[in-house]
Amino acid sequence: MATNIPSGSLANVLTKTIPTDIPLQEQIDRFVALGAEYVPEEMARQVNSHIEQLVESGVAEFALKEDEQAPDFTLPDALGQSVTLSQLLTQGPVIIIFYRGEWCPYCNLELRAYQKALPQFLELGATLVAISPQTPDHSLSTKEKHELAFVVLSDMGNCVAREYGLAFTLDEAGRALHAQIGADLPAYNGDDSWELPVTGTFLVDQSRTVRLASVDPNFFHRLDPSVVIARLKELMSSHDTSSNSTPKNDLA
């Protein structure tokens, strides 16, 4: 591959070389392998060390679990319009993705994969929303750049991420690393907290019960949309069985 790719567009160029018809994790693994050609060895070591630290910190242990109640929330979308979880749930189940920001190539691969699966989500009666701590302007940039047809919400200050047990603060080494890779979080998020959410995906049913929770502090790992689709089908099948059941008639 050519080595004269402008650094600012490197991630986008590499992403476009990765097919969309393979599992999401395989897409990310291919991106990591391709990117290794351009990432200095010391930076790669720092990234791996950062991930190990997050995993060992146990930060994911505080995340919302399956069968727990999902906190309701109201957040602005990319155009500043308020979106409320409980209102979305009146239409059917809701899939919630917490991602880090438009600067994260692994998040962009994830959003691309979920966009491709969107017709199947809609067919199963589900709504998809993606949440990051970015400002609405950056959420709009994410939505337009990746031609996303689902709702992208801004959780400035990580208030909702905190309620879902996902928010954490980067230490000095983590801040320096993110600044080095061009992730100027104060600029993207509109505050100086240097907070991020642990990446996670939740499926919430109409009773606001979490039916699927996948949270991983290793941001190289993402849940494949096919897993969400399978769980949605299970919920639909369970609902249909319940709806079709008839009470016993003692007079029969």
C-alpha positions in Angstrom: 0.0 0.0 0.0 1.2 3.5 -0.7 2.9 5.2 2.2 2.2 8.8 1.2 -1.3 8.9 2.6 -2.0 12.2 4.4 -2.1 11.6 8.1 -5.4 13.3 8.6 -7.2 11.0 6.2 -5.3 7.8 6.9 -8.1 6.2 9.0 -10.7 7.0 6.4 -8.6 5.6 3.6 -7.9 2.4 5.5 -11.6 2.0 6.4 -12.6 2.2 2.8 -10.4 -0.7 1.9 -12.2 -3.0 4.4 -15.3 -4.8 3.0 -18.6 -4.4 4.8 -19.8 -7.9 4.2 -17.6 -9.5 6.9 -18.2 -9.7 10.6 -17.6 -6.4 12.5 -14.8 -7.8 14.6 -13.0 -9.0 11.5 -13.3 -5.6 10.0 -11.7 -4.0 13.1 -9.0 -6.7 13.2 -8.2 -5.9 9.6 -8.1 -2.2 10.3 -5.7 -2.8 13.2 -3.4 -4.9 11.0 -3.4 -2.4 8.2 -2.8 0.5 10.6 0.2 -1.3 12.2 2.1 -0.3 9.1 1.8 3.4 9.9 1.7 3.4 13.7 5.1 3.9 15.4 6.1 1.0 17.6 6.2 3.2 20.7 2.7 4.6 20.1 1.4 1.0 19.5 2.9 0.0 22.8 1.2 3.0 24.6 -2.2 2.1 23.1 -1.9 -1.5 24.2 -0.8 -0.4 27.7 -3.8 2.0 27.9 -6.2 -0.8 27.0 -4.6 -3.2 29.5 -4.9 -0.6 32.2 -8.6 -0.1 31.4 -9.3 -3.8 31.5 -7.4 -4.2 34.8 -9.2 -1.2 36.3 -12.5 -3.1 36.4 -14.3 -0.1 35.0 -16.7 -2.3 33.1 -17.9 -4.0 36.3 -20.0 -0.9 37.1 -21.9 -1.0 33.8 -25.6 -1.7 33.5 -26.4 -5.5 33.4 -29.0 -7.6 31.6 -32.4 -7.7 33.4 -31.7 -4.3 35.1 -33.8 -1.2 34.4 -32.3 1.1 31.8 -32.3 4.8 33.1 -34.5 7.0 31.1 -32.8 10.0 29.4 -33.4 13.0 27.1 -30.5 14.1 24.9 -30.2 16.4 21.9 -29.7 14.8 18.5 -27.3 16.2 15.8 -29.7 19.0 15.0 -30.4 19.9 18.7 -33.8 18.2 18.9 -34.5 16.5 22.1 -34.9 12.7 22.0 -36.2 10.7 25.0 -35.7 7.0 25.5 -39.2 6.4 27.1 -40.8 8.0 24.1 -38.8 5.8 21.6 -39.8 2.7 23.6 -43.5 3.4 22.9 -42.7 2.3 19.3 -40.7 -0.8 20.2 -37.3 -2.0 21.6 -34.4 0.4 21.4 -30.8 -0.5 20.6 -28.3 1.9 22.3 -24.7 2.2 21.2 -22.2 4.2 23.4 -19.2 5.2 21.3 -16.2 7.4 22.0 -16.4 9.9 19.1 -15.9 10.6 15.5 -12.1 10.6 16.0 -12.2 6.9 16.9 -11.8 4.7 13.8 -13.1 1.6 15.6 -16.3 3.5 16.5 -16.7 4.5 12.9 -16.4 0.9 11.7 -19.0 0.0 14.3 -21.4 2.7 13.2 -21.0 1.7 9.6 -21.8 -1.9 10.4 -24.9 -1.0 12.4 -26.0 1.3 9.6 -25.8 -1.6 7.2 -27.9 -3.7 9.6 -30.5 -0.9 10.2 -33.1 -2.3 7.7 -33.2 -5.5 9.7 -33.5 -3.6 13.0 -36.4 -1.6 11.6 -38.1 -4.7 10.2 -38.0 -6.2 13.7 -39.6 -3.0 15.1 -36.5 -1.7 16.9 -35.0 1.8 17.0 -31.3 2.4 16.9 -29.5 5.3 18.7 -25.8 6.1 19.1 -24.6 8.2 22.0 -21.2 9.9 22.5 -20.0 12.8 24.7 -19.4 14.9 21.6 -21.0 18.3 21.0 -24.0 18.3 18.7 -21.9 19.8 15.9 -19.5 16.9 16.0 -22.4 14.5 16.2 -23.7 16.1 13.0 -20.3 15.7 11.4 -20.4 12.0 12.4 -23.9 11.5 11.0 -23.2 13.2 7.7 -19.7 11.8 7.1 -20.9 8.2 7.5 -24.4 8.8 6.0 -26.1 7.5 9.2 -29.9 7.1 9.0 -30.3 6.5 12.7 -30.3 9.0 15.6 -27.0 10.2 16.9 -27.2 11.8 20.3 -24.8 14.1 22.3 -24.2 13.2 25.9 -22.1 16.2 26.9 -20.6 15.7 30.3 -21.2 11.9 30.0 -24.3 12.3 32.2 -26.2 9.4 30.7 -23.0 7.3 30.3 -22.5 7.8 34.0 -26.0 6.5 34.8 -25.3 3.5 32.7 -22.0 2.9 34.6 -19.8 3.6 31.6 -18.1 7.0 32.3 -14.4 7.1 33.3 -11.7 9.8 33.4 -8.5 9.5 31.5 -5.3 9.8 33.5 -2.4 12.0 32.4 -0.8 9.2 30.3 -4.2 8.6 28.6 -4.7 12.3 27.9 -1.3 12.6 26.4 -1.9 9.5 24.2 -5.2 10.8 22.9 -3.8 14.2 22.2 -1.0 12.5 20.3 -3.4 10.7 18.0 -5.4 13.8 17.3 -8.2 13.1 19.8 -8.5 16.6 21.3 -11.3 15.6 23.7 -11.8 19.2 25.1 -12.5 20.4 21.6 -14.7 17.4 20.6 -16.6 17.2 23.8 -16.8 20.9 24.8 -15.3 20.4 28.3 -12.0 19.8 30.0 -13.1 16.7 31.9 -11.2 14.2 29.7 -14.0 11.7 30.3 -15.1 9.0 27.9 -17.6 6.2 28.0 -16.6 2.6 28.0 -17.9 1.4 24.6 -21.1 -0.7 25.0 -24.2 -1.8 23.3 -27.6 -2.3 25.0 -30.9 -3.7 23.8 -33.8 -2.3 25.9 -37.3 -3.7 25.7 -40.5 -1.7 26.1 -40.6 -2.2 29.9 -37.1 -0.5 29.9 -35.6 -3.8 30.9 -32.1 -4.5 29.5 -32.3 -7.6 27.4 -28.8 -7.5 26.0 -25.7 -5.8 27.5 -22.3 -5.9 25.9 -19.6 -3.7 27.5 -15.9 -4.0 26.9 -13.1 -1.7 28.0 -11.0 -3.0 25.2 -12.2 -0.6 22.5 -10.9 -2.9 19.8 -13.8 -5.2 20.7 -17.3 -4.5 19.5 -20.6 -6.4 19.4 -21.6 -7.7 16.0 -25.0 -6.5 14.8 -26.0 -10.1 14.1 -26.0 -10.8 17.8 -28.5 -7.9 18.4 -30.7 -9.2 15.5 -30.8 -12.7 17.0 -31.8 -11.3 20.4 -34.5 -9.1 18.8 -35.9 -12.2 17.0 -36.0 -14.0 20.4 -37.9 -11.1 21.9 -40.3 -11.1 19.0 -40.8 -14.8 19.2 -41.4 -14.6 23.0 -43.8 -11.8 22.5 -45.8 -13.6 19.8 -46.0 -16.8 22.0 -47.3 -14.7 24.9 -49.8 -12.9 22.7 -51.1 -16.1 21.1 -51.6 -18.0 24.4 -55.2 -18.3 25.5 -56.4 -18.6 29.1 -57.7 -22.0 30.2 -61.6 -22.1 30.1 -62.7 -24.2 33.0 -66.2 -24.4 31.5 -65.0 -26.1 28.3 
